[in-house]
Each structure stands twice: as structure tokens, then as C-alpha cells.
Amino acid sequence: MSCYRTILAAVDGSPDAAAALLHAASLARDQHAKLIVLTVIPATPPQVANPAVMLPAPGDTDAAFGRIVRESVDALPADVGVQTRLARGRPARRILEIAEECACDLIVMGFHGHGRLHHALIGSVSDRVLRESGLPVLLMRAAPRGVPAAAGTATDLRTASLPRREGLRQNR
């Protein structure tokens, strides 16, 4: 019997998220689980705060985040059953809500580790998900530049390979 039936991987286009997605895909394959790849479009602040700052048009933002999801999924092996989701709102809150909606057994995401000052001023999506989730949360970091990736980590999904398993159904 599989430990995980549905795994949620939150991606943001970062190398850490790519490493997390690769690990989530490996777990999904090993557990014969469905993999949900999620990107959250953050709520945009109103431009009234600083009229000199030009924010991208909503259509441009949607396209950019949609591209993150597409490129992430395109980099996965074909024998991993994948569902994609694009959501709007506060990232940590939406990750937790969608994990509950989809009856996920595990949340996997990248961890940037910006430091105490950044965390104090801006907060951390991964920290909030970790603290507020009733589910197991797996946080991953990409190997530092110039350091060979350890087993089970990757910096680029297109060059990483997963061991093949026979008899998997495709849910794409």
C-alpha cells in the first residue's frame, strides 16, 4: 500500500522549486501517486502606493505564471501522472487550501532560506505552510552553484533523470 496517493508540489520558477518538483515526481512515481503541480499568482498590490512603479498588466502576469507551470510540467518524465493548477491569492493560504481541496497527503516545495531580516520583513511562504499545515511538508533546496548535486537533488529538471518503473498508469 502506498504512503502517498496525492502529492502537491508548489512551484515558483526558482531552482529550489525545481529541485522540490523533481523529488516530488520521484516520490509520485515510487508511490504510484498523482502529482499536482501548483503555482499561485500573488495578489498584486494597488498602484496607488507608488504611482511611479509600473506593475505588469494582469494578462502578462497570468501568462508568466502559466509559463512557470507549463515549463515545470514539460520537464517531468512522461510516466508521472500530473495535474496542473494555477491559483490567485496569498501563496501560503492558497497552497494550504488547494492541498485540502485535493485531499493531498504531502506538500513539497522549495525553500529559499533568505535569512532572518528578509523573513522578519516579508515573511516566508514555506515557513507559513510548514507551521499551518496539518499535512507533512517536505522543503527542498537546490544544490549551490559550483557544488555537485547530491543524490535526489537537481538544479535543472531537463537534465535530471528518474529511475523508470514499469506498469504505471499515465494520468496526463
N, C-alpha and C positions, 0 to 999 in steps of 0.2 A: 504494500500500500504506500502511496506517495505521501510525503510530508506536506508538500505544497501542491495545490490544484490551480491556483491563480496567483500570479506574481505581478505586482505593479512596479514598473521602472519609470521613475520620473527623470526626464532629460531636459537639459537647458543648452545644449550645444557645446558644453565645456569638455575638456579632456577627462575630468573626473567623472562626469556623467557618462561619457563613452566607456570608460573602464567599468563603471557600475552596470551599464547596459550589457556589456559583454558577459559579465559574471551572471547577471540575471538570465541571459539567454542560455548559458551553460546549465544553470540550475533548472530552468524550464525544460530543457532537453532531458536532463537526467531524471527529473521528476514527472515527465510527461504532462507538464502543466501548461496552461495558457499564459502567455506573456502579454500584458497590457503596457504599451509604451505611451506615456502621458507627457505633454508639455502644457504648462499653464502660462497664458498671456496675462501678465500682471496688469492690474487696473492702472490706467495712466493718470497721473496727477493733473489737475486743471492747469492750463497755461497762464492763468491769472497770476500765479505766484511770481513768475518772471516772464513778462511778455517778450523779452529778447531771445529766449530759448525756444527754438523751433522743435516741436515733437513730430515724429513721423505720423503721417496720416494713418487712421485705423486700418485701412486696407493694406498699407505697407507693413504694418506691424503684424497683421494676421498672416500675410504671405511669408514674412521672415520666420515666424514661429512654426507655420506649416512646413516650411522647408527644413527646419530642425527635426521635426518628426519624420518626414519622408527620408531624409538622409540617414537618420538613425536606423530606421527600419530597413532601408535598402542595404545597409551594411551587415545585416544579420543573415545567418545561414537560412536557406530556404526550408529546412526541415523543422524550424521552430514556429509553432503556432502563435501568431501575433495579431493583436487588435490594437488600433491606434485611437488615441483620444486627444482632443485639443480643448482646453477649458479656459475660462476667463475668471479673474478674481485674484484674491490673495493666494499666492502659491501654496503655502503650508496648509491653509484651510482647505483649498480645493483638492490637494493631494489626499488629505485625510478623508474628505467627503467621497471622492471617487473610489478610494480603496474600500470604503464601507459599501457604497452602491454596488460595486462589482464583486463583493464578497471575497476580497483578496485575503490571502494567507500570509503575505510577506510584501513589504515595501523595500525597494532597492533604489538608492540614489547616490549621486556623487556628493562628496564633502570637500569644500574648497579650503577650509581652515585659514580664513583671512587674518585671524588674530583677535585679541581682546578688544582693541579700540574699535575696529570695524563691527564686531559683534555687539558692543555696547551702544554704538551709534545707530546702526542699521538693523541689527538682529541677524539671525541665521535661519533660513528655511529648514535646513536639515536638523538643526537643534530643536526647533519648534515641533517638527514632525516626530522626532525621536521622543521628546517629552510628552506629547499629547496623544500619541498613537497607542491603541490597545493591541496592536499587531507587532510582530517582530519587525525591526527596521535594520537593514544592512546598509552601512555607509562605506563607500569606496573612494579611494584616491588613486589618481593616475600616477605612474612611476615618474619621478622627477626627470627633467630633461638631462640627457647625458648618462643616466643610470639605466642599465638594462632592466626591463620589466620583469618582475618576479613571476613565478608560475601563477596563473589565474588572474593576472592583471594585464592590461593592454593600454596603449595610448592611441591606437588607431584601429577601429573595428574592421576596416577594409583589409588590413594586413594580418589580423588575428585569425586563428583557426580554432575551431571547437572540435572535439572528438565526435565522430559520426556514430549515431545509434540507429539500429535497424528497427523497422516496424512502427515508426511514429506516424501518426495521422497529421496531415497538414491542415491548419485552421485558417490559412490566409484568406 
